[in-house]
């Protein structure tokens, strides 16, 4: 936890701010069935039950609470690498029974009286963040920074400001029940849902919820341009899409750093990409040296972080995290800063939740490095344009999807995903409401 225990408890005692405009901390309708749950119907959902423990639970279907709520029948969801930070208990303000999942699509099942532009039966995808549509940030479509949908004072104390509410990502981001379930309540549904046209199946439209806009934002916000050499840390789904999008934005070379079979997957599906297996290199500066060697002795123009700060490579940061002396390791950040050429750009998209030690601020300053926190991508800013790119075939999200699974087996999927087992990359999670698989979808895997 980034705050001291005393500071954390002091902030928690203050309660929530006055700026909230939607019901929050409803991470499971079973917590107050009369207020939040449908008395006549239950559903299956994946719930966090403690550190490294997620389980399928039976709980009430959510109901309309506010007049701009939309209740979705979930037809597709997925598991994100950032969900593992929740699994590990690395994000504060999780509670037993919280329903997880921030990427989902579905069909409108019910809605409040003030919802505009939607009808029952509409196919839609949800943005992973919850925006009000009216505040300073929302008017600029910077939906990830909505000033009115997350009143959590702990986040405010840690970061010096709040971000938008998010689905399925703890009370730290508002306490909204997630979409790894059969139904989900979407506040401000007419703002936070995008209609999917008939020519975009759920297996592609789903990923407009997070991974596609997040990868796009990583690339364009860091300023990848014509002729750049780009290095990407992480060969997971975000890294894969970022590689694709770097080429789309003019990069002449893309180098991906990772280890194990994920690099083989990358080589197979993204043949233009060059790779570095860091596990085969020796020395603390080995990745930096290899990049300099590969790129004219100076290093790449751009470095993109698509891994996250929870995973230390050496014993020193492992010990610091275990002792609570930091929440995130600076090892990859330092590799990026030192690895790019002078006046290079470094973009941070992998999740960092608090503080880090031993950060090479000297190299950042002295060599003129542009260090960019890409933030939680403002989905609303990009998703209409990205939808058109999916329609045209310019973007194919199915390239990163390795598995199709059932929602009631998500606890087993988390276990596989955590262990990087079974060749698992991105998954498509079907429910009893899903349509038959589209062309190109992986076959159903039973666990």
N, C-alpha and C positions, 0 to 999 in steps of 0.2 A: 504494500500500500504506500502510495507516494506521500501522503500526509502522515505526521506522527499520530499515534493512537489518540492522544489527548486532543490534538487539533481536529482530527476526524470526528470524534464524538461531540466536540463543541459546535462544529458546523452542522452536524446531523441534528443537534438539539434545536437549531434555528428553524427547522422545518423547511418547507418549500416556499418559494417566492410568490409574489402576487401576480406575476405576469402570465401564469398558465391560462390557456384558453381551451383546453380539452382535458377530459378525464385521464389522469395518469396513475401510474403504479397499479394498473390492472393487468398484471402479468399472467394471471390465471383466473378465468371467470369463477372458478370454484372457490376462490377466496371469499367472495360474497355473491353467492348464486342469485339471491333475490335481486340485488342491484345490477349485477353485470352479466348474469348467465340466463340462458333460455331454460325455463323450468321443464320443458317438454322434450328436449333433445340433447344428446351427448355427442361427443366427438373424440377421436384419438388425436393426441398431440405428443410431441417430444418435450420433456421437462428436465430442467437441471435440478438434480437432487443432492448435489454436494460436489466437492472437488473430484474431478475425474469420474463422475457418475451421472449419466443421463439415462432416462427411462421413458418408455411409452406409457402414457397415462390416459385414463378415461376421465373426461371433465365436461362441464356444460359447454354447449355451443354458445358463443358470444351473442349478445343482442344489441340492438341500437340503443345507445345511451344518450347521444346528442343529435341534434337535427341535421347535422352534416356527416354523420357516420354512414359508412357503407359496410355491409356484411358480405364477405366473399366466400363462395365455395372455392376452396383451393384446388386447382387443377395441376399445379406444378410448383415445386420448390426445389431447393438445393442446399448443399452444405458448403460453407465458405471457410477458407483458411483462418479467417478471423474468428470463426465460431470456436476454434480450438483454444483461443485465449479465455473464452467463457468456460469451456470444459475444464481447463486447468485452474480456474478460479483466479486468473490474473487480473480480471476487471472487478473493481469494487462494486458493492451494492447489488450483488446477486442474492436471491432468496430461494430456498428450497421450493420447488414446484413451478418456478418461472418457465414459461413456454418460450422456446428459442426459435430462431429463424428470421432472417431479415431480407431474404430474396424469395419472392413468390408471385405467382399470377393466378388468375381465377375467373370466375363468373359471378356477376352481381346477383346476390340472392335476396338482399333486403337493403333498405336505405332510409335515412331520415327524411323528413318533409322538406328540408331546405336544400337538398342535393340537386344540383343542376347539371344537365348535359349527359346524364347516365340513365339507363333503363335496366330493369331486371333482365338478366340473360346476356348482357354485354360482356364480351371477353376483354379483360384488362390485365395490365401488369402494374404492380405497386412499386413506387420508389422506396428504397430501404429507409430513407429518412422521412420524417413527418413534418410537413411545412404548412403554415397557416394561409399563405397566399397573399397576405396583406402587409406584412412588416417591411422594414427597410431592406432586408436581405431578399425576402421573397419577391418583392417588386422588381428586383434585378435577376430573378430566377436563381439566386444563390441559395438554393433550398437547404443545403446542409448546415447553414448557419442561421436558420429561422430563429428569431428572438422570442418566440411565444409558445413553443411546444415542448420545452424542457425546462422545468423550474427547479432542477436539482441543484442545491447549494454546494454539494461536495464538488461537483464538476466546476462550478463557478470559482470556488476557492483554489482548486488545483491549477486551473488554466487561466484565470483572470477573465473569464467569460464563458458563456454557455454555447453549446452547439445545439442543433435541432434534436428533437426527439427521434428515436430510432426504434424500429420493430425488433423485439426479441433480443435486446442487447443490454439488459440489466436496468435497474432503477437509476443508475448513473446517467442513462440517456432517456429517462422519462418513465420507464417501467411499463412499456406497451407490449402486450402479448404478441408473439411472433407468428410466423407463417409456416413453421414445420408442424403443420396441423391440418385438419380437414376444413376448418373455418377460421377466419380472422376478421376482427373488427378494424376498419381503416378510418381513423378520424380525418375530417376534411377530405372525404373521398373524392369530391369533384376537383380537388387540387392534386391529390397524391396518386391518382390512378390514370393511366394512359390506355386508351382503347387500342386493341390489337386488330388489325385488318385480317380478312380471311386468308390472305396469302402468306401470313406469318404464323406458323404453328407455335404452340406453347413452348416446345422444346428450343425455339430460338428467341421468342419474345420474352420469355422468363428472364433472360440474362440482361435485359435492359433495366432490371431492378437494381443491379449493383455492378457486376463484374465488367460489363462492357463499358458503361460510363466511367467507372473508376479507372480502367486501363487507359481509356481515351484521355481522361483528364490528366493522368500521370504523364502522358507523352506531350500533350499540347501545353499544359501548364508549365512544364519544365522547359518548353521551347525547342523541341526537336525540329530541325529545319533541313532544307536541302543540303546534301553533302556531309551531314554529321556522321560521326562514328559514335554509336550508342552502346554502352555496356549495361546489362540488366542483371541484377542480383535476384535469382529465383526463377526456376523453370516451371512453376505452378501455373494455374489458369491466368492469373493477373500478368505474370511474366510473359506467357505465351501471347496473350492479346496485345500487350505492350510492344512485343517484338513485331507483330503484324502491323500495328498502328504506327510504329516508328518508320517502317518502310513506306507506309502510305503517306507519311508526312515528309518524305524525302531523304531519310537516312540512307547512306551508301553502304554501311556495314552495321550489323548488330551482333554483339557478343554476349552470350548468356552464361552466367556463372552459377553452378549448382553441383550436385553430385548424384550418384546412383542412376536408376533407370529413367528418371525424369528427363535427363539429357538425351537419352535414346529416343524418347517420345518426341522431344523437341526436334531432333535431327530428322525424324521420320515425317513429321507433319509441317515443319517449317524449314525446308532444306537450305534456304539462303542463310540461315542463322549459323554463326560460329559459336563454339562452346569452350568453356574451361571447366574441368572437373577439379574443384579445389582440394578434394580429398587425395588427389594424386600429387599435390605440390607440397614442398617442405619449406618451413620457415614462416615466421609471423608476418612477413611482408611479401609472401610468395605471390598472392593474387595481384598486388600492386606491381610487382616486378614483371609478372607475365603480361599484364595489360600494356605496360610500357614497351615490352619487347614486341608485342603484336601490333602496336600502333605507333610506328615512327619514333620510338623512344620517348614520346611525350604523353601517351595515353589518349583515351577517347575524349570526345567533346562533351559528352553527356553521360551521366550515371543515373540509373533509375533503381530505386530500392523497392522490391516487390516481395519481401520476405517477412519482415516484422522484427521488433526488437526483443522478443522474448527468448530467442534461441542463442545462447552464448556458444562460442566455438572453443574457448580455452577455459582452464580451471579458474583463472582469476575472476572473470566476470560471473562464472558459475557460482563461485563462493559469495560474491557480492550480492547477487540476486537472492541466493538462499538465505543470506543473513538480513535481507531487507534493506540493504544499503543503497540499492538502486532497483528500479522496476524494469529497466531495459538496458541491453548491452550496447556499447558504442563501437563494437568491433567492425561491423559492416559499414557503419557510417564513416569510420576512419579510413577503411579501404577505399570507399568511394571518393572521399575528399582528396586523399593522397594519390588515387589512381587516375583521376582525370587530369587533363592538361591545365596549365595556368589559365585562369579565367573560364574554366569549365563550369558546367551546370550540374547540380546534384538535386534530384527530386525524390522526396520521401513519400511513398504511398503505403508501404507496409505499416501495420498498426503499432504505434508507440503510445503507451498509456500514461507515462509519468516522467521519471527523471533518469538520467544516465550519468556515468562518471567517465573520466579519462578521455573526454572528447577533445579532438585535436583542433581547437579553435585557432591556434596559431597558424596552421596551414591554411585554414579557411580565410583568415584575414590577409596574411602575407601574400598569398598566391591569387587573390582576387576571385575565390570560388563563390559562385552564386548558389546558396543553399536554400532550397525551396521546400517548404512543407506543403504538399499537395492537398492536405486536408481530406476530410470525407468529401468525395467528389459531389459537386452540385448536380445531382441527377437531372433535375428539371431543365437545367441550362443546355443539356446535350441530347436528351432522349428522343425528341422528335426527329432531329437530323440523323441520329444513329439508327432509328427505326427505318428511315428511308434507305440507309446504306444496307441494312439487313434485307429489305424488300428487293433491292437491286442485285443482291448477291455479292456486293463489295465486301461485306462483313459476313462471315459464317461462324456463329458461336458454337456450332456443333463440332468444330475442329478440336475443341478442348474437352468435349464430353466423352468420358470413358465408360460410364455405367448408367443404367436405368434401374431404379429400385422402388420399393413400396414404402409408403410413409410409416407403416407399422413395423418396419425393420430398421428405422433410422438409428436406434441405439447401437445396432450391430454395424451400421455404416460408419458411425462416428469412430468406432473401434478400429475399423479398417483404415479410415481416413487418417486417424492419429498415427498409425503405424506405417503409413505410406505403403500399405499392403495391397495385394491383388491388382497392382497396376492402376490404382484409383487416382484419377485426376478430378475433373468436375463430374458431378452426378446430376441426373434429372430424377426427381422424386415424384412419383405418381400417387394419386389418391383414387378413391372410388368414383370421383367425379371427372377423372381425366379422360380425354379422348384417346382413341387408338393411336399408337405411336406413329409419328410422321416418318417419311422416307429419310434415311440417314441416322435415325436414332439408334443407339446401342440396344441390343436385346435385353429383356428383363433379366436381372440377376437376383436369385433367391438366396437369402442368408439364413 
